[in-house]
Amino acid sequence: MPEKRPFERLPAEVSPLNYGLCLKPDLLDFTFEGKLEAAVQVRQATNQIVMNCADIDIITASYAPEGDEEIHATGFNYQNEDEKVTLSFPSTLQKGTGTLKIDFVGELNDKMKGFYRSKYTTPSGDTRYAAVTQFEATDARRAFPCWDEPAIKATFDISLVVPKDRVALSNMNVTDRKPYPDDENLVEVKFARTPVMSTYLVAFVVGEYDFVETRSSDGVLIRVYTPVGKAEQGKFALEVAAKTLPFYKGYFNVPYPLPKIDLIAIADFAAGAMENWGLVTYRETALLIDPKNSCSSSRQWVALVVGHELAHQWFGNLVTMEWWTHLWLNEGFASWIEYLCVDHCFPEYDIWTQFVSADYTRAQELDALDNSHPIEVSVGHPSEVDEIFDAISYSKGASVIRMLHDYIGDEDFRKGMHLYLTRFQQRNAATEDLWESLEKASGKPIAAVMNTWTKQMGFPLIYVEAEQQEEDKVLKLVQKKFCASGPYSGEDCPLWMVPISICTSDDPSCAKMQVLMDKPELTLVLKDVKPGQWVKLNLGTVGFYRTQYSPDLLESLIPAIQDLSLPPVDRLGLQNDLFSLARAGIISTVDVLKVMEAFVNEPNYTVWSDLSCNLGILSTLLSHTDFYEEIQVFVKDVFSPIGERLGWDPKPGEGHLDALLRGLVLGKLGKAGHKATLEEARRRFKDHVEGKHILSADLRSPVYVTVLKHGDGATLDTMLKLHKQAEMQEEKNRIERVLGAISQPELIQKVLTFALSEEVRPQDTVSVIGGVAGSSKQGRRAAWKFVKDNWEELYNRYQGGFLISRLIKLSVDGFAIDKMAAEVKAFFETHPAPSAERTVQQCCENILLNAAWLNRDAESIHQYLLQRKAPPAMV
């Protein structure tokens, strides 16, 4: 590949103070006209102005120094590769302020970025288009020429010229709406001036929507905009938002700075949501809840996403990262505090335990790879920026902030946050600035500790062994980098400053000792710990490290899993550490299977969810062998006792977590072919389809996946019919995600073809293909072939967004043969996807790791699965 020219940020000679922007979208031929009048400052004399600009044609441009003649630009030089335009002027622009005027045209694209079109169906069945925006990270330049860097902040005066029967929204409140002189069917809608802000947070929407509204206790007008006729479905998000704004105001001790906030559901939307200041955009499934047809996990998802985006209104919007290198500050922080907020609104969700399974373990999985990256990563070109919207920036970022919060304590943490937000409001900050504020508030060496977690990639494995000395236990701790490929073998091993907490069976939920481990080895004396008492590191699974216990220490912890004296989050962490140690070849997989059998009495949803994920990974691995059936028997044995305890129907007094657990367990048993579960699922599915007895939303996924997995062409046709009839996007997505469970080769092809059809929204195609790849060995092969055969269309749809990375990961991660890694690598060498380069490397690494794991442990796993079923030998 040719070397890319070195990336350069925009020159500083000219900068904006205010953008006056008027846009006129054409919703029929998908173009827009724009007029920019920007108040700018020329900081040093120059005869050119360099701005960002992509897919826009400039018609005229001029600059008028304050109180002087207008100078017309004589040349527009577009550097398309760099997404820049240089405006050349016949005479020098002198230092001082002036007005830059640009008239331009652009297209309303269908790529879900920039100013784009989103397809929707009206209640009467017509297809129409809305004009909407998605600018983060570098796509404001597709809507208007601008200085599209987060540190170049300005105010915005926006107006939109739109059909008079359409809703027009932007970051601020409407100040004026008047007929457009040239066309009586149009109106010009003017919005109030914004505070000083970054370009990537500007937004506008033109379409047809209903809304519900309320005022928060601190007086902010909140509206949730929904598709026409679905206003009811906005009520849940509205309640969450109304509780969340005052919660954050209190937490940060800084009021929400705008007069209103709108949350709006957009039909075609690539991400989950986007935190545009005052106008937050969402996928429909991340915002809309129908009391009858939404499942518990959808409610929880909506609550988390609303919490996440509203946190950004302070952390990201009021104070913005100086450059994308510090993106993790925005995303890691919002991904942590969304849980704090949901825990405040819905204590019954036990959401912090779920954090460990959803974010912490996911981040550790990725961060153990050689192709991971540090949290802070220097980026330049837009394709490099796109690449860091990943589990490291979000989930590892959130995990180290959770660890930091725990290390500092809530009170000092809040003081530090308040200091940071007030000091940098309406400005930009870097990671160091946050450390400095938290250091000031806490008096602890925050920067020194945190640099080891953000500036180097990976995390430590702590090996611990103990020796009893009379009444005391002496622990020896050793830290080494944890690698997915086994023990670290490099020359100089990186070191971390690790906040270590230790508890014992005396009080499993309280730290007996806390210490900062800042060297490779550490010896600790635990006073008054008897020989029979167990010792556990990493209380609450808060420290971002994995623990390997000596065999005797591990042995003593197993009964604490069985009798549940170890708290749920610690049971989860212990099992997850063991599983990843087995994956890395540090311990045997059989040892983990034995521990998994100790979870028969487990009541906690999140612990089961994590266990289920790991068994799923193992199941996928063993689909490459001829004893796949035996692991299914193991899954049925592990899950059937809890399945019998729960049954199919909710019992009085059950809550959110019981509903999630029932869905998880029944789906797991059904997929594995548990006879009673399969029969009941078929019976209920038949009643559901015939309209005799509609399935509750929480049972739909497990029933759908079960009947498809063991179904035929008629089952698939019925599912596709249900998909077509579904009113709610949530139900369509629910069906799309499970279609891949079908097992006959010709039906798998039918599902893959369906994925690219008009029936599936472009952002959801990826999960249909992923569902096929993740369901069976045949599916995996077929999905990869489908991606290769349709690469041009897929790449054209998703290039430069994170959806392309997700597509690649979902379709190839499950392979376990060395030659597949070579094939994947070769394919992407001839079909480059710059923003997914690192993902491709990670996938190839994962395939090789899977192959090594299989070679190492397949035989011993097989033997174990056979002998646990064998009758005991006669004596």
VENCORGI-V838810 format. One record per residue. PHI is phi in whole degrees, 0 to 359 (none if undefined). NEAR is the number of other C-alpha atoms within 12 Angstrom. Layout:
# VENCORGI-V838810
phi = <PHI/PHI>
near = <NEAR/NEAR>
This chain:
# VENCORGI-V838810
phi = <none/295/294/286/299/301/283/233/288/295/294/261/298/233/220/276/252/210/256/263/229/238/237/230/281/252/279/256/254/58/232/215/252/223/232/247/234/251/278/234/242/269/273/215/306/202/247/215/236/253/226/273/195/215/55/232/254/273/265/219/213/210/230/240/299/304/71/224/291/288/248/276/291/257/211/241/254/274/257/297/303/267/55/231/226/249/266/257/243/290/226/287/272/278/303/135/258/189/242/259/244/225/256/208/229/210/245/277/281/244/256/58/213/72/265/229/259/232/275/216/248/283/307/273/98/279/269/225/232/258/252/223/233/212/257/289/268/228/240/297/297/273/254/198/296/199/267/268/230/300/274/264/267/203/265/230/247/251/224/235/256/220/305/289/265/251/276/237/230/212/300/254/287/288/252/199/219/225/302/274/304/279/204/290/276/249/232/256/253/253/245/298/292/280/293/297/208/275/297/291/259/286/208/212/223/230/183/245/214/256/213/241/218/200/249/286/301/259/88/273/282/246/232/245/265/234/302/302/87/239/305/308/288/268/294/298/298/298/299/298/297/293/277/285/303/294/298/291/303/291/292/273/58/219/289/296/275/250/286/214/219/247/243/226/269/249/298/257/211/285/275/277/194/219/277/320/298/83/216/272/260/223/296/302/287/263/226/265/230/254/310/274/249/257/271/299/292/292/301/297/299/300/300/293/292/298/299/294/291/289/299/298/301/265/266/134/268/286/243/242/297/291/207/296/308/260/310/302/302/299/281/297/294/294/287/276/286/302/287/299/291/293/297/290/281/225/303/288/281/47/288/291/293/295/305/298/285/277/248/298/289/296/294/294/300/288/282/275/281/293/264/282/210/294/304/265/227/281/230/228/300/311/292/287/295/305/290/269/280/227/294/286/298/277/280/291/305/296/292/286/289/298/295/295/301/294/290/277/95/300/296/292/299/295/301/296/296/299/300/298/292/284/291/252/299/63/233/238/218/245/310/302/295/292/302/299/296/288/294/301/286/251/71/257/284/301/299/299/293/288/301/291/263/253/263/242/277/86/201/271/254/254/267/229/225/227/224/277/238/53/276/248/252/257/257/245/248/229/251/217/300/273/239/297/263/120/304/294/237/292/293/264/284/298/241/240/264/250/288/257/234/229/235/229/295/302/213/296/252/223/287/278/212/230/207/264/273/239/219/297/227/209/246/233/251/263/287/52/241/289/305/280/271/273/232/228/271/62/306/77/49/260/291/274/209/252/240/244/270/297/307/290/295/296/308/288/275/302/301/287/282/297/268/64/286/279/300/309/294/280/298/299/298/298/296/292/301/297/299/284/294/291/299/274/80/276/230/273/299/301/300/288/300/296/295/303/292/284/270/302/270/300/261/274/303/292/296/297/298/290/300/297/302/293/296/296/297/295/300/301/300/281/292/275/245/260/239/304/300/296/290/296/298/300/302/298/296/290/267/290/300/291/299/293/297/280/68/266/248/302/257/305/84/282/230/311/290/295/297/295/295/301/300/298/292/295/296/295/294/298/299/285/84/295/302/297/294/298/297/294/297/296/297/291/295/300/300/296/294/278/77/288/210/287/295/293/304/291/264/296/304/299/291/303/293/293/291/289/304/248/248/229/302/294/299/298/300/298/297/294/292/301/297/296/280/299/282/264/300/304/292/300/298/301/289/302/291/258/304/296/290/299/251/283/306/289/284/301/299/299/294/296/297/302/303/263/280/298/293/250/295/305/288/261/306/302/284/291/297/298/296/293/296/271/263/198/298/297/301/299/295/295/294/295/296/297/297/295/295/249/303/301/296/295/294/299/289/245/310/71/244/280/296/292/296/297/301/296/300/297/274/238/300/274/293/217/233/311/292/292/297/295/294/297/301/297/300/279/287/267/233/295/227/308/283/244/306/293/301/298/299/296/295/297/298/299/298/295/295/300/297/295/298/299/300/286/245/306/295/292/296/303/302/297/297/288/286/288/262/289/294/300/294/288/269>
near = <10/6/6/14/11/12/19/19/24/26/22/23/24/35/33/40/31/33/37/34/38/33/40/38/41/29/31/18/16/25/27/34/31/34/34/36/33/36/30/36/29/31/20/19/20/24/26/33/42/34/39/37/38/35/33/36/29/33/23/24/32/34/40/30/27/20/11/14/14/20/27/27/29/21/21/29/23/24/19/19/19/29/33/36/32/31/36/26/27/17/21/20/36/25/19/25/27/30/33/41/36/37/28/32/31/32/32/36/35/29/33/38/42/42/46/41/36/37/33/28/21/20/15/10/10/10/15/23/30/41/49/48/51/46/41/40/42/42/42/37/37/43/47/50/48/49/42/43/42/41/31/34/35/33/28/35/35/39/40/42/42/38/29/22/17/27/32/42/45/42/43/36/31/25/18/19/23/21/20/21/11/10/14/15/16/24/28/34/35/32/29/26/26/38/30/31/42/42/43/42/45/50/48/49/45/40/38/37/33/26/28/31/28/26/23/27/20/24/19/27/28/39/37/43/42/41/34/27/20/28/26/25/37/42/31/34/49/38/34/41/45/37/31/41/44/30/30/38/30/20/28/30/21/30/27/36/30/29/26/35/39/49/52/55/45/47/46/37/39/40/34/31/36/45/42/43/46/44/43/47/47/38/38/43/44/42/50/45/39/29/21/18/28/34/33/32/34/33/38/38/35/41/41/41/41/51/47/42/49/50/46/41/43/43/44/45/47/40/43/43/41/28/34/41/35/38/41/42/45/45/40/42/41/39/42/44/44/43/41/35/38/39/27/26/30/26/18/18/33/29/34/34/35/38/38/41/39/31/38/45/41/30/35/41/39/39/41/40/35/29/25/36/35/34/44/37/28/20/27/25/29/35/32/29/35/37/38/41/42/40/34/43/44/35/41/48/44/45/46/44/45/37/37/42/32/27/32/29/20/22/18/25/33/31/28/33/40/30/27/37/36/24/20/25/29/31/30/36/34/28/36/24/28/39/33/26/31/36/29/24/25/27/19/24/24/36/25/21/30/39/25/29/39/40/27/25/34/38/45/41/41/39/33/33/29/33/24/25/17/14/16/20/28/24/31/26/33/32/32/34/38/42/37/39/31/27/25/25/13/13/8/10/23/26/31/36/36/41/38/39/33/37/30/34/31/21/20/30/25/22/23/26/23/22/24/26/27/23/22/24/23/23/21/28/26/32/20/20/27/21/23/20/28/34/48/48/49/42/38/34/43/37/43/50/46/43/41/37/33/24/17/20/31/30/22/24/34/32/24/31/36/22/19/25/24/38/33/37/38/39/45/44/41/43/44/40/44/36/40/43/35/36/41/33/31/29/25/27/35/31/28/33/33/23/32/35/29/26/37/29/26/34/30/36/36/37/41/43/36/39/41/34/26/32/34/29/30/36/35/34/39/33/30/28/24/15/24/26/23/28/36/28/27/35/39/32/29/32/41/33/22/30/33/21/21/25/24/31/21/21/14/8/9/15/20/28/34/34/35/37/38/46/41/40/47/46/41/41/40/40/40/39/34/33/20/22/35/30/21/27/37/29/22/28/34/22/17/23/25/14/12/12/13/20/31/27/31/37/38/43/43/42/47/48/43/45/44/43/39/30/32/22/24/15/29/35/22/24/39/31/17/27/28/21/16/19/23/31/37/36/35/33/38/36/41/43/36/39/52/50/46/43/36/27/23/18/29/39/32/28/42/40/26/31/36/28/16/14/25/30/31/35/40/40/40/39/38/45/47/41/40/49/42/38/40/36/33/28/40/39/30/34/44/35/26/34/38/25/17/20/26/17/19/31/31/20/28/34/32/35/40/38/38/42/38/39/40/44/39/33/41/48/39/43/43/35/28/23/16/28/28/22/23/36/28/17/23/28/17/14/24/26/35/30/32/35/33/35/42/38/33/33/39/37/37/40/35/34/35/38/32/25/38/34/22/24/30/34/20/20/33/26/18/24/27/20/16/21/16/11/8/8/8/5/3>
